[in-house]
Amino acid sequence: MKKKITVKVKSNFINQYKSGYPLISKKSIIDIKESTEEGTMIRLVDEINNFIAKGYFGKQNKGYGWVLSRNENESIDQQFFMNKLGAAINYRKSFFNSPHTNAFRVINGEGDGLGGLTIDYFNGYYLINWYSEGIYSFREHIINGLKELVPFKAIYQKKRFAIKGKYIEEDDFVAGERGTFPIIVKENGVNFAIYLNEGAMVGVFLDQREVRRKIRDVYAKGKTVLNTFSYTGAFSVFAAKGHAVKTTSVDLANRSLDKTIEQFSINDIDYESQDIIVMDVFKYFKYAVKKGLTFDMVILDPPSFARSKKNVFSAAKDYTNLLKEAIAITEDEGIIVASTNASSFNMKKFKRFINQAFKESNRNYQLVDEFSLPRDYKTKKEYPEGSYLKVVFIKKLS
């Protein structure tokens, strides 16, 4: 039996929880102990002990856990998780039936009523990410529910609840038959090599699906494209598929070279006709200015926080300067794809960064397209922080 505690919500947060806010945040509750056991059931009440909601204790950088139910009599048992999983799978029926895409998100945390948990689908393989020990304590219910509801080749997992959300290194295989990696998945007809057995990163960020398609179908043809913080080169592959003249992929990580070569190769693109550079992006900007290099399209998709030997990058503080570096090497009438996954600011503030960067660069611009999370990344309107992705296509005017 799981432990249970009752916790009071501060009066100025009561209406927020009643209207559907899912995060049990540190600032909203009065009397919870840091030493509470992970997975303990939390009953949230107002100041005169009226029931508001119930959830579980699971410490992570966002707070103390997540609300699971607003029905006091609902049991948090195998059937509860079956219902949540079943509804999520049904919501994504069109993805399961797509002939062009077989990699997508099946459970998007609090958007599907299961905060602290994501499940992704990769061509018959399921990958569970556990973001706290609290949600991991329900693993048998969740894994058994998944096994019962869907056919699968294998289920893998990543534990992301060590210090500062770092991945815990171990054998990630859970059930089914171990995969032979890479497995090849399709996104809008383009191939990606996926590794579920190589640490936290699997090879592609699925939330950028619609952005990649737009680059391929609308913007890439006949263009020179610079892809910064390129990881495994996914944007570059889509640009090349959209008949870009040439792509240049720049990333500081050594592994990015082999991974990007692999992604080009499995799509029958000659990687030797593209540039793949292992270098600090900020150093590359200086190099490009020095050499007089310019591009028709520059893609900026930095991590929200990154540290290299010489630089500490924080999207909230440094995105304006990053944009100024990009503006300097973008051709007139060229496109900058500015993207961030930082949840600490919204699209309105992001557009202020863009405006500031162009103002300080003495250049005019036009916003031509924008994206947030795709449909499989379901979010809750009561929890705007969950809709973290902000992508803006900006034309640099001559």
C-alpha positions in Angstrom: 0.0 0.0 0.0 1.2 3.5 -0.9 1.6 6.0 1.9 -0.9 8.9 1.9 -0.6 12.4 3.2 -2.9 15.4 3.2 -1.4 18.8 2.2 -3.0 22.3 2.3 -2.9 24.5 -0.7 -2.3 28.2 -0.2 -5.5 30.3 -0.6 -4.2 32.2 -3.7 -3.6 28.9 -5.6 -6.9 27.1 -4.8 -8.8 28.4 -7.8 -5.8 27.5 -10.1 -5.9 23.9 -8.9 -9.7 23.7 -9.1 -9.6 24.9 -12.8 -7.1 22.1 -13.7 -3.6 23.1 -12.9 -1.6 19.9 -12.7 1.8 20.6 -11.1 2.1 20.3 -7.3 4.5 23.2 -7.1 6.7 24.2 -4.2 5.2 27.7 -3.9 1.6 26.6 -3.9 1.5 24.3 -0.9 2.0 24.9 2.8 3.2 21.9 4.7 5.1 19.2 2.8 8.4 17.8 3.9 11.3 17.4 1.5 11.9 14.0 3.0 8.5 12.7 1.9 8.8 9.3 0.3 8.7 9.3 -3.5 5.4 8.0 -4.8 3.5 8.9 -1.7 -0.1 9.8 -2.5 -0.9 13.5 -1.8 -4.4 14.7 -1.0 -4.7 18.4 -1.7 -7.2 20.3 0.4 -8.1 24.0 1.0 -7.6 25.7 4.3 -10.8 24.2 5.8 -9.9 20.7 4.6 -12.2 20.6 1.5 -10.8 18.1 -1.1 -9.4 19.7 -4.2 -7.4 17.0 -6.0 -5.0 14.1 -5.4 -1.7 13.2 -7.0 1.7 11.7 -6.1 4.9 13.1 -4.6 7.8 13.0 -7.1 10.6 15.6 -6.8 11.9 17.0 -10.0 13.1 20.5 -11.0 9.5 21.6 -11.7 8.1 20.8 -8.3 6.9 18.2 -5.8 4.8 16.0 -8.1 1.6 16.0 -10.2 -2.1 15.9 -9.8 -3.6 12.6 -11.1 -7.3 13.0 -10.3 -9.9 15.5 -9.1 -12.3 12.7 -8.1 -11.8 11.9 -4.4 -13.2 8.4 -4.8 -11.2 7.4 -7.9 -8.6 4.7 -7.2 -5.1 5.2 -8.6 -4.8 1.6 -9.6 -4.1 -0.6 -12.7 -7.5 0.4 -14.2 -6.7 4.1 -13.7 -3.5 3.9 -15.7 -5.2 1.6 -18.4 -7.8 4.3 -18.9 -5.2 7.1 -19.2 -3.0 5.1 -21.6 -6.1 4.0 -23.7 -7.3 7.5 -24.1 -3.8 8.7 -25.1 -3.4 5.9 -27.7 -6.9 6.6 -29.1 -6.1 10.3 -29.4 -3.1 9.4 -31.6 -4.9 6.9 -33.8 -4.1 8.9 -37.0 -0.4 8.7 -36.2 -0.5 4.9 -35.7 -2.2 4.7 -39.2 0.1 7.1 -41.0 2.1 5.5 -43.9 4.6 8.3 -43.9 5.5 8.7 -40.1 6.1 6.0 -37.6 7.9 7.9 -34.8 5.8 10.1 -32.5 4.8 10.8 -28.8 2.1 8.5 -27.2 2.1 10.0 -23.7 3.0 13.6 -23.2 3.1 13.9 -19.4 0.5 16.2 -17.8 -1.1 16.8 -21.2 -2.3 13.2 -21.0 -3.0 13.3 -17.3 0.3 11.5 -16.3 2.7 14.3 -15.3 6.3 13.2 -15.0 6.1 10.5 -17.7 6.5 10.5 -21.5 6.2 7.5 -23.9 7.4 7.7 -27.5 6.8 5.3 -30.3 9.5 4.3 -32.8 8.3 1.9 -35.5 7.0 -0.8 -33.1 9.3 0.1 -30.2 8.1 2.1 -27.2 10.4 4.3 -25.1 9.3 5.3 -21.6 10.9 8.3 -19.9 10.5 8.5 -16.1 11.2 12.0 -14.8 10.9 11.2 -11.0 11.1 8.3 -8.7 7.5 9.1 -7.8 6.1 8.2 -11.2 8.6 5.3 -11.5 6.9 3.8 -8.4 3.9 3.2 -10.6 6.0 1.4 -13.2 4.3 -2.0 -13.0 0.8 -0.5 -13.6 2.1 1.6 -16.5 4.2 -1.1 -18.2 1.5 -3.8 -17.7 -1.1 -1.4 -19.1 1.0 -0.7 -22.2 1.6 -4.4 -22.7 -2.1 -5.1 -22.6 -3.1 -2.2 -24.9 -0.7 -2.3 -27.8 1.3 -4.8 -29.8 5.1 -4.1 -29.6 8.4 -5.3 -30.7 10.0 -4.1 -27.4 9.7 -1.6 -24.6 12.7 0.4 -23.4 12.9 3.0 -20.6 15.1 5.9 -19.5 15.3 6.9 -15.9 15.7 10.7 -15.9 15.4 11.3 -12.1 19.0 11.4 -10.9 20.5 14.7 -9.8 19.4 17.6 -12.1 17.4 15.4 -14.3 20.5 13.5 -15.6 19.9 10.1 -17.2 20.8 7.1 -15.1 23.1 4.8 -17.0 21.9 1.2 -17.1 20.4 -1.4 -19.3 17.2 0.2 -20.7 15.5 -2.9 -22.0 12.2 -3.7 -20.4 10.1 -6.2 -22.4 9.7 -7.9 -25.8 12.8 -8.7 -28.0 15.9 -6.6 -27.7 16.3 -4.4 -30.8 19.2 -4.4 -33.2 20.2 -0.8 -33.4 19.9 1.5 -35.1 16.2 1.0 -35.9 15.1 3.0 -38.9 12.0 5.1 -38.5 10.2 7.4 -40.9 9.1 11.0 -40.4 7.1 12.5 -43.3 8.9 10.0 -45.6 12.4 10.8 -44.4 14.5 8.2 -42.5 16.1 8.5 -39.1 18.4 6.1 -37.3 17.3 5.6 -33.7 19.3 4.1 -30.8 17.3 3.2 -27.7 20.4 1.7 -26.0 22.9 4.5 -26.1 22.0 6.8 -23.2 19.5 9.6 -22.9 19.6 10.8 -26.5 18.0 8.6 -29.1 18.8 10.4 -32.3 16.0 12.9 -33.1 13.8 15.3 -31.3 10.2 14.4 -32.4 8.7 17.8 -31.4 10.2 19.5 -34.4 8.4 17.3 -37.0 6.3 20.1 -38.5 9.2 22.5 -38.6 11.4 20.1 -40.5 8.6 19.4 -43.0 8.1 23.2 -43.6 11.8 23.6 -44.2 11.8 20.8 -46.8 8.5 21.6 -48.5 8.6 25.4 -48.6 12.0 27.1 -47.7 15.0 24.9 -48.7 14.9 24.8 -52.5 18.0 26.4 -54.0 19.2 27.7 -50.7 22.4 27.5 -48.7 21.5 26.4 -45.2 23.4 26.7 -41.9 22.1 24.3 -39.2 23.6 25.3 -35.8 23.5 23.1 -32.6 22.8 20.5 -35.2 22.9 17.3 -33.0 22.4 14.5 -35.6 21.6 16.8 -38.5 17.9 16.2 -38.8 17.1 19.8 -40.1 20.0 19.4 -42.5 18.6 16.1 -43.9 15.2 17.7 -44.5 16.8 20.8 -46.1 18.8 18.5 -48.4 15.6 16.5 -49.2 14.1 19.9 -50.1 16.8 20.5 -52.7 19.0 22.9 -50.7 22.1 23.8 -52.7 24.2 22.9 -49.7 23.8 22.3 -45.9 26.4 23.2 -43.2 25.8 21.4 -39.8 27.7 22.8 -36.8 27.7 21.2 -33.3 30.3 21.1 -30.5 29.8 17.3 -29.7 32.2 15.0 -31.4 29.5 12.3 -31.9 27.6 14.8 -34.1 29.9 14.1 -37.0 29.3 10.3 -37.3 25.6 10.6 -36.4 25.0 13.3 -39.1 26.9 11.2 -41.7 24.7 8.3 -40.7 21.4 10.3 -41.1 22.5 11.6 -44.6 23.6 8.1 -45.7 20.3 6.3 -44.8 18.5 8.9 -46.9 20.8 8.3 -49.9 22.3 11.8 -49.6 26.0 12.1 -50.4 27.3 13.5 -47.0 30.6 14.5 -48.7 28.7 17.1 -50.6 27.5 18.7 -47.3 29.6 20.4 -44.6 29.6 18.8 -41.2 31.7 20.7 -38.7 32.5 19.9 -35.0 33.0 23.3 -33.5 31.5 25.6 -30.8 28.7 27.4 -32.6 29.8 30.8 -31.3 33.3 30.2 -32.6 31.8 29.2 -35.9 29.9 32.5 -36.2 33.2 34.4 -35.7 34.9 32.2 -38.3 32.1 32.8 -40.8 32.3 36.6 -40.4 36.0 36.5 -40.8 35.8 34.4 -44.0 32.9 36.4 -45.3 30.5 33.4 -45.4 26.8 34.0 -45.6 23.7 31.8 -45.8 20.2 31.9 -47.3 18.9 30.2 -44.2 20.2 29.9 -40.7 18.6 27.5 -38.2 19.0 28.2 -34.5 17.8 25.5 -32.1 20.0 25.8 -29.1 19.5 23.9 -25.8 17.8 26.1 -23.2 21.0 25.9 -21.2 24.4 24.8 -22.4 28.0 25.0 -21.1 31.2 24.7 -23.1 34.7 25.4 -22.0 34.4 29.1 -22.8 30.7 29.8 -22.9 27.6 29.3 -20.7 24.5 29.8 -22.8 21.1 30.4 -21.3 18.2 31.0 -23.7 16.5 33.4 -21.3 19.5 35.6 -21.1 21.5 35.0 -24.3 19.0 34.4 -27.2 19.1 38.0 -28.4 22.9 37.9 -28.8 22.7 34.5 -30.6 20.2 36.0 -33.0 22.5 39.0 -33.7 25.3 36.6 -34.6 22.9 34.8 -37.0 21.6 38.1 -38.5 25.2 39.1 -39.4 25.7 36.0 -41.6 22.2 35.7 -43.1 21.7 37.0 -46.7 19.2 39.8 -47.3 15.8 38.3 -47.9 17.2 35.1 -46.2 15.4 33.2 -43.4 16.4 32.7 -39.8 14.6 29.8 -38.1 14.6 30.7 -34.4 13.7 27.9 -32.1 13.7 27.4 -28.3 12.4 24.8 -25.9 12.9 27.0 -22.9 9.7 26.9 -20.8 10.7 29.9 -18.6 9.3 32.4 -21.2 6.4 32.5 -23.7 6.1 33.3 -27.4 5.3 36.9 -26.7 8.6 37.4 -24.8 10.5 35.3 -27.5 9.3 37.7 -30.1 10.6 40.6 -28.0 14.0 39.0 -28.1 13.7 38.8 -31.9 12.7 42.4 -32.1 15.5 43.5 -29.9 18.1 41.6 -31.9 17.0 43.2 -35.2 16.8 46.6 -33.7 20.3 46.4 -32.2 21.5 45.1 -35.6 19.8 48.0 -37.4 17.9 45.6 -39.7 14.2 45.2 -40.5 12.5 41.8 -40.5 9.2 40.1 -41.2 7.8 37.1 -39.2 6.7 34.6 -41.9 5.8 31.4 -40.0 5.5 30.2 -36.5 5.1 26.8 -34.7 4.5 25.4 -31.3 4.3 21.7 -30.3 2.7 19.2 -32.8 -0.6 17.5 -32.0 0.9 14.3 -30.5 2.6 16.5 -27.9 -0.7 17.1 -26.1 -0.8 20.0 -23.6 -3.2 21.5 -21.1 -4.3 25.1 -21.4 -4.3 25.3 -17.6 -0.5 24.6 -17.7 1.0 27.0 -20.3 4.5 26.1 -19.2 3.9 22.6 -20.8 3.7 24.2 -24.3 7.4 24.9 -24.3 8.3 24.9 -28.0 8.5 28.2 -29.8 9.7 28.4 -33.4 9.6 31.5 -35.6 10.6 31.8 -39.3 12.0 35.3 -39.7 12.8 37.0 -43.1 15.7 39.4 -42.9 14.6 42.3 -45.1 17.0 44.1 -47.4 
